[in-house]
Amino acid sequence: MDGEALHDKFDFPDSMGVTIENTTFPKDLTGFQNLVALSKIKRIATTKDIKSAFGKIGLSESDWNTKVANYSLGMRQKLSIAQAIFERPKLLLLDEPTNGLDEESTWLLRKTLKEIADAGSTVILASHDKEDIAYLSDEVIHMDGGRIVNKN
């Protein structure tokens, strides 16, 4: 990353966003409160950055001011994606990002990920969705049992 090999000079990239299959957030906080709390770790994202991330993934102001306890599966997935992108990472790792999203939200996410990649970030996507792969990928790596079996 940035011309440096992982584990040679650093163990973990400074600028990375991640979604995992079952991200959990404190349920007594709103989506917005959750991201504000996370923003205090690195202190690089502003309130404007957080609100922009919500807009990019389709959570309205009403949605992000709702307690996470009242979120649907799709809303929790969108919150997970918002937390991965709100600091504008150079490397974005996404595990099944369209899981739980309706068709409209899926296309909005695809558009957003394309914009992020076009802006210079590297997006690595793990997905079984052939449409996600076809729309978003410059390179496709097929894995089986944790091993690379084919590269396209």
Secondary structure, DSSP 8 states (H G I E B T S, - for coil): -TT--BTTTBSS-SSEEEE-TT----TTSBHHHHHHHHHHHH----HHHHHHHHHHHT--HHHHTSBGGG--HHHHHHHHHHHHHTT--SEEEEESTTTT--HHHHHHHHHHHHHHHHTT-EEEEE-S-HHHHHHH-SS-EEEETTEEEEE-
